[in-house]
Amino acid sequence: MAEKKTGQIYTVSKLTREIKSLLENTYPFVWVTGEISNYAVPASGHSYFSLKDQQAIINAVMFKNQKRNLRFKPENGMKINGLARLTLYEPRGSYQLIFEHLEPEGAGSMQVAFEQLKRKLSEKGFFDDKHKRQIPFLPSAISVITSGTGAAVRDIIIVAKRRFSNCRLDIFPVNVQGDGSENDICEAINRVNQLKRSDVILLARGGGSLEDLAAFNSEMVATAIFRSDIPVITGIGHETDFTIADFVADLRAPTPSAAAELALPDKKNLVQAVSKLQATLNTAINKKLRADHQMIFHLISRLKNPETIVYDFRFRLEDYESRLINMMRRSLHYKKGKLHWLSESLLSQQPANRVADYKRQVKTLSTALTHHFQHKFQQIKTNHRELSSQLQALNPAAVLSRGYSISRFVSDKRVITHSGHVKKNDQIEIILSKGRLITRVEKTNDEKKII
């Protein structure tokens, strides 16, 4: 019999509560590093995942309220560092980490968020060239969206006055960093599109850290730029700074000043180009005028006096008239002679004479035809008599009437022409002039002659 245990006996729930209290008191907050796996976000909005390394794995959760402060989206396979509370879930008796803060291992959270948003918008086609709008060559008005007190707006105004002072600048001052800056920028872009008074939008700000440029790396601002009907040029930060807004914009400039230079042509260069084109046009016009004058002089030299032209046509007309009269006379003379010849020919061949000739020819041919027919009929009649005599002489019935007969086998009706073809007891049919005989052969003799 087993020995009775001494000391306290724990229930499962009591033991679990004491273990939970021990864990939470011993590890109230801990920094943990590991790789995210099995990441899931149900309808509640909380994030459930596992954190693992090469030897172990532990369940983890981050509630919806703590996730609001994250600047990136956790993903499977991402290595993170996080501050968490260690606790035990009593119903299952399993311990887990409740994270209060997460950040990617290595790169900062803002850089990870930048890359994630860049990949997301690229998959949506926000960066495709087919969506880029054409920047007008010479805009009449430009809307500048930037800080109202920064150096960027002063640089843009200076460049605009220097390059093309005729262009109107509409300044829309906004907060370019800090809370509410994203909303300010989006509202300004939408406002410019509603007013429809500008040909180009300049979205600009000075340089700064990645945190300072956060508003220009937001999906809200990127969407506003993408949906803008007016072309957008960005000049954000320094030359090496790239933001999400730069990728979505229709044209990216390295600095605010460069954005103003890309938006406006240099008026001095345009004036020089126009002057050069004007000089070239004047030269071409003068050259064309000289060529046209020379052509006119050449045509004038070839132009005849109208009176001379009329005289030439008159002489030509008189020549045609004379030639036409001569041709008509020759034609009348020819036709008159032909008519005379035809009349004489007609008189020599009167119809009455030709009819008499035809009658004589018909009579002669009729007599010849009758004579020929009688002659031919007599020949045919004589030939018929001769053929009838020959036929009568060769008629088998006539031969039989002279005492001859025809012998043939009864079996196959073959005519017998030689006694050697007949055997004893063969039945033979003998055809006479009148009647037939059926006989049987008693004897054959090939040597004797038949008399």
C-alpha positions in Angstrom: 0.0 0.0 0.0 1.4 3.4 -1.1 2.6 5.8 1.7 0.2 8.7 2.3 1.6 12.1 1.0 2.1 14.8 3.5 1.9 18.6 2.9 -0.5 20.7 0.8 -2.4 19.2 -2.2 -3.1 21.7 -5.1 -6.0 21.7 -7.4 -5.3 22.3 -11.0 -6.8 25.8 -11.1 -5.0 26.8 -7.8 -1.7 25.6 -9.1 -2.2 27.4 -12.4 -3.0 30.7 -10.6 0.1 30.5 -8.5 2.2 29.7 -11.5 0.7 32.6 -13.4 1.3 34.9 -10.4 4.9 33.7 -10.1 5.5 34.3 -13.9 3.9 37.8 -14.0 5.7 38.9 -10.8 9.1 37.5 -11.9 8.9 38.8 -15.5 6.6 41.9 -15.5 8.2 43.3 -18.7 10.8 41.6 -20.9 12.5 42.4 -24.1 12.2 39.5 -26.5 13.6 38.9 -30.0 12.6 36.2 -32.5 10.9 35.4 -35.8 7.2 35.9 -36.4 5.2 32.9 -37.7 1.5 31.9 -37.9 0.6 35.6 -38.0 -3.2 36.1 -38.0 -5.6 39.0 -37.4 -9.3 37.9 -36.7 -12.3 40.2 -36.8 -11.5 41.5 -33.3 -8.5 43.3 -34.8 -6.0 41.7 -32.3 -2.9 40.1 -33.7 -2.1 36.5 -32.7 1.2 34.9 -33.7 4.1 32.7 -32.6 7.6 33.9 -31.8 10.4 31.4 -32.5 14.1 30.9 -32.7 16.0 27.7 -33.6 15.3 25.9 -30.3 11.9 27.1 -29.1 8.6 28.7 -29.9 6.1 30.7 -27.7 2.6 32.0 -28.4 2.2 35.8 -28.5 -0.6 38.4 -28.8 -0.7 42.1 -29.4 -4.0 43.8 -28.8 -5.6 46.3 -31.1 -5.0 49.4 -29.0 -1.2 48.7 -28.8 -1.1 48.1 -32.6 -2.2 51.7 -33.3 1.3 53.0 -32.5 3.0 50.6 -34.9 4.5 52.2 -38.0 4.9 49.0 -39.9 2.8 45.8 -40.5 4.1 42.6 -38.9 4.5 39.7 -41.4 5.5 36.1 -41.2 9.2 35.5 -41.3 10.0 39.0 -40.0 12.5 39.2 -37.1 11.5 41.6 -34.4 12.4 43.0 -31.0 9.6 43.7 -28.6 8.6 44.6 -25.1 6.1 42.2 -23.7 4.5 41.0 -20.5 4.8 37.3 -19.7 1.5 35.7 -18.6 -0.3 32.4 -18.4 -3.6 31.6 -20.0 -5.4 29.7 -17.3 -8.1 27.8 -19.3 -5.4 26.1 -21.4 -2.6 26.3 -18.9 -0.3 27.7 -21.6 1.9 30.8 -21.2 2.2 33.5 -23.7 3.7 37.0 -24.4 1.5 40.1 -24.5 3.4 42.6 -26.5 3.2 46.4 -25.8 5.7 47.4 -28.4 7.3 45.9 -31.6 10.0 47.1 -33.9 11.8 45.3 -36.7 15.3 43.9 -36.0 18.0 45.8 -37.9 16.1 48.4 -40.0 13.9 50.8 -38.2 10.1 50.5 -38.2 9.7 53.6 -40.4 12.0 52.1 -43.0 10.1 48.8 -43.0 6.8 50.7 -43.2 8.2 52.6 -46.2 9.2 49.5 -48.0 5.9 47.8 -47.3 3.9 50.7 -48.5 6.1 51.1 -51.6 5.5 47.4 -52.5 1.8 47.7 -51.9 1.3 50.8 -54.0 3.5 49.3 -56.8 1.3 46.3 -56.9 -1.7 48.6 -57.3 -0.1 50.3 -60.3 0.4 53.7 -58.6 4.0 54.0 -60.0 3.2 52.9 -63.6 4.2 55.2 -66.4 0.8 54.9 -68.1 -0.7 56.9 -65.2 1.8 59.7 -65.4 0.3 63.0 -66.7 2.1 65.3 -69.2 3.6 68.4 -67.6 2.5 71.5 -69.6 5.3 73.4 -71.3 4.3 76.9 -70.2 1.8 76.9 -67.4 -0.2 80.0 -66.7 -0.7 79.3 -63.0 1.0 77.0 -60.5 -0.3 75.9 -57.1 2.5 75.5 -54.5 1.7 73.2 -51.6 4.3 73.6 -48.9 5.0 75.1 -45.5 4.1 78.8 -45.5 7.2 79.7 -43.4 9.9 77.3 -44.7 12.8 78.0 -47.0 11.1 75.9 -49.7 8.4 78.4 -50.5 10.9 81.3 -50.7 13.2 79.3 -53.0 10.3 78.5 -55.3 9.2 82.1 -55.5 12.7 83.3 -56.2 13.2 80.7 -59.0 9.7 81.5 -60.5 10.4 85.2 -60.7 13.8 84.6 -62.2 12.7 82.1 -64.8 9.2 83.3 -65.8 7.6 86.1 -63.8 4.4 86.1 -65.9 3.3 82.8 -64.3 0.9 83.2 -61.3 1.8 81.4 -58.1 -1.0 80.3 -55.7 0.5 79.4 -52.3 -1.4 76.8 -50.3 0.4 76.7 -46.9 0.2 73.4 -45.0 1.9 71.5 -42.2 4.5 69.3 -43.7 5.3 67.3 -40.6 3.7 66.4 -37.3 0.2 65.5 -36.4 -2.5 66.4 -39.0 0.1 67.1 -41.7 -1.2 64.2 -43.9 -4.7 65.6 -43.8 -3.5 69.2 -44.6 -1.6 68.0 -47.7 -4.5 65.9 -49.0 -7.0 68.7 -48.4 -4.8 71.1 -50.3 -4.4 68.8 -53.3 -8.2 68.2 -53.4 -8.8 72.0 -53.0 -6.5 72.8 -56.0 -8.4 70.2 -58.1 -11.7 71.7 -57.1 -10.7 75.2 -58.0 -9.2 74.2 -61.4 -7.2 77.4 -61.7 -3.8 75.9 -61.9 -2.0 73.9 -64.6 0.6 72.3 -62.3 0.9 71.4 -58.6 4.3 71.8 -56.8 4.4 69.7 -53.7 7.5 70.7 -51.8 9.4 70.8 -48.5 12.9 71.1 -47.2 15.2 68.3 -46.2 14.8 66.2 -43.0 15.0 62.8 -41.4 12.8 59.9 -42.3 10.6 60.9 -39.4 10.3 64.5 -40.7 9.3 63.2 -44.1 6.7 60.8 -42.7 3.7 62.7 -44.1 5.0 62.2 -47.7 5.5 58.5 -47.1 1.8 58.0 -46.2 -0.8 56.1 -48.3 -3.3 58.9 -47.8 -1.0 61.5 -49.6 0.0 59.0 -52.2 -3.6 58.3 -53.0 -4.4 62.0 -53.2 -1.5 62.6 -55.7 -2.6 59.6 -57.8 -6.2 60.8 -58.0 -5.3 64.4 -58.9 -6.4 65.6 -62.3 -3.7 68.2 -62.3 -0.1 67.1 -62.9 2.0 67.0 -59.7 5.7 67.8 -59.4 7.4 66.9 -56.1 10.5 68.6 -54.7 10.8 67.0 -51.3 14.0 67.0 -49.1 17.5 66.9 -50.5 18.7 65.3 -53.7 19.2 61.9 -52.1 15.8 61.8 -50.4 13.1 59.7 -52.0 9.6 59.5 -50.7 6.5 57.5 -51.7 5.0 60.8 -53.0 8.0 61.1 -55.4 7.2 57.6 -56.9 3.5 58.5 -57.4 4.1 62.0 -58.7 4.1 62.8 -62.4 7.6 64.3 -62.1 10.2 64.2 -59.3 12.6 67.0 -58.7 15.6 66.6 -56.3 14.9 69.9 -54.4 12.1 72.5 -54.2 14.1 74.9 -56.4 14.7 72.2 -59.0 10.9 71.5 -59.0 10.2 75.2 -59.8 12.8 75.0 -62.6 11.2 71.9 -64.1 7.8 73.5 -63.9 8.8 76.8 -65.6 10.9 77.4 -68.7 13.5 80.1 -68.6 11.9 83.2 -70.0 15.3 84.6 -71.2 16.0 81.4 -73.1 12.5 81.5 -74.6 12.9 85.1 -75.7 16.3 84.3 -77.3 14.8 81.2 -79.0 11.8 83.3 -80.2 14.2 86.0 -81.5 16.3 83.4 -83.3 13.2 81.8 -84.8 11.9 85.3 -85.8 15.2 86.1 -87.5 15.1 82.7 -89.3 11.5 83.3 -90.3 12.3 86.8 -91.6 15.2 85.4 -93.6 13.0 82.6 -95.0 10.2 85.1 -95.9 12.7 87.5 -97.7 14.2 84.6 -99.6 10.7 83.4 -100.6 9.7 87.0 -101.7 12.9 87.3 -103.8 12.2 84.0 -105.4 8.6 84.9 -106.1 9.7 88.3 -107.6 12.1 86.5 -109.9 9.3 84.1 -110.9 7.0 87.0 -111.6 9.6 88.7 -113.8 10.2 85.4 -115.6 6.5 85.0 -116.2 6.1 88.6 -117.4 8.8 88.1 -119.9 7.0 85.1 -121.3 3.6 86.8 -121.3 2.5 87.9 -124.8 0.5 90.9 -125.8 -3.3 89.9 -125.8 -3.7 91.6 -129.2 -0.9 89.4 -130.7 -2.5 86.3 -129.2 -5.9 87.3 -130.7 -4.3 87.8 -134.1 -2.5 84.4 -133.8 -5.8 82.7 -133.0 -7.6 84.6 -135.9 -5.0 83.4 -138.4 -5.2 79.9 -137.0 -9.0 80.0 -137.2 -8.9 81.2 -140.9 -6.4 78.4 -141.7 -8.7 75.8 -140.1 -11.7 77.2 -142.0 -9.9 77.0 -145.3 -8.8 73.4 -144.6 -12.3 72.4 -143.6 -13.8 73.8 -146.8 -11.3 71.9 -149.0 -11.9 68.7 -147.1 -15.7 69.1 -147.5 -15.3 69.7 -151.2 -13.1 66.7 -151.7 -15.5 64.6 -149.7 -18.5 65.8 -151.8 -16.6 65.1 -155.0 -15.7 61.6 -153.9 -19.2 60.7 -152.8 -20.7 62.1 -156.0 -18.4 59.9 -158.1 -19.2 56.9 -155.9 -23.0 57.5 -156.3 -22.6 57.7 -160.1 -20.8 54.4 -160.1 -23.4 52.7 -157.9 -26.2 54.0 -160.1 -24.6 52.6 -163.2 -24.0 49.3 -161.5 -27.6 49.1 -160.3 -29.0 49.9 -163.8 -26.8 47.1 -165.3 -28.2 44.6 -162.8 -32.0 45.1 -163.0 -34.0 42.7 -160.8 -36.2 41.5 -163.8 -33.1 40.2 -165.6 -31.7 38.5 -162.6 -35.1 36.8 -161.9 -35.2 35.4 -165.5 -31.6 34.1 -165.1 -32.6 32.4 -161.8 -35.7 30.8 -163.4 -33.5 29.3 -166.2 -31.1 28.0 -163.6 -33.9 26.4 -161.6 -35.4 24.7 -164.7 -32.0 23.3 -165.8 -31.2 22.0 -162.3 -34.7 20.5 -162.0 -34.3 18.5 -165.3 -30.8 17.3 -164.2 -32.2 16.2 -160.9 -35.1 14.2 -162.5 -32.7 12.4 -164.9 -30.2 11.6 -162.1 -33.0 10.3 -159.9 -34.3 7.9 -162.6 -30.9 6.7 -163.3 -30.1 6.1 -159.7 -33.5 4.3 -159.1 -32.8 1.9 -162.1 -29.3 1.0 -160.6 -30.8 0.3 -157.2 -33.6 -1.8 -158.8 -31.1 -3.9 -160.8 -28.9 -4.4 -157.7 -31.9 -5.5 -155.7 -32.8 -8.2 -158.2 -29.2 -9.6 -158.2 -29.1 -9.7 -154.4 -32.5 -11.4 -154.2 -31.3 -14.1 -156.6 -28.1 -14.7 -154.5 -30.2 -14.8 -151.3 -32.6 -17.3 -152.8 -29.8 -19.5 -153.9 -28.1 -19.6 -150.5 -31.4 -20.1 -148.6 -31.1 -23.3 -146.5 -34.8 -24.1 -147.2 -34.0 -24.2 -151.0 -31.0 -26.5 -150.3 -33.3 -28.8 -148.3 -35.9 -28.8 -151.1 -33.3 -30.3 -153.4 -33.0 -33.5 -151.3 -30.3 -32.4 -148.8 -30.7 -32.6 -145.0 -29.1 -31.2 -141.8 -27.9 -33.5 -139.0 -27.2 -32.2 -135.5 -26.9 -33.6 -132.0 -30.1 -33.8 -130.0 -28.3 -32.9 -126.7 -26.7 -29.5 -127.6 -28.0 -28.9 -131.2 -24.5 -28.9 -132.6 -24.5 -29.4 -136.4 -22.6 -32.5 -137.5 -20.1 -31.9 -140.4 -17.8 -34.9 -140.0 -18.6 -38.6 -139.1 -15.6 -38.7 -136.8 -17.5 -36.3 -134.4 -20.2 -39.0 -133.9 -20.0 -42.0 -131.5 -22.2 -45.1 -131.4 -25.6 -44.7 -129.7 -25.5 -40.9 -130.1 -29.0 -39.5 -130.7 -29.1 -37.4 -133.9 -31.8 -35.1 -135.2 -32.1 -35.0 -139.0 -33.8 -31.9 -140.5 -35.5 -32.5 -143.9 -37.3 -30.1 -146.3 -40.5 -31.2 -144.6 -40.3 -32.6 -141.1 -37.6 -34.0 -138.8 -36.2 -37.4 -137.8 -34.7 -38.6 -134.5 -32.3 -41.5 -135.0 -29.6 -43.4 -133.0 -26.2 -44.1 -134.5 -25.5 -47.8 -135.0 -22.1 -47.5 -136.8 -19.7 -44.8 -138.2 -17.4 -45.1 -141.2 -15.0 -42.3 -141.9 -13.4 -44.0 -144.9 -16.4 -44.5 -147.1 -17.7 -41.8 -149.3 -21.3 -40.8 -149.1 -23.0 -41.0 -152.5 
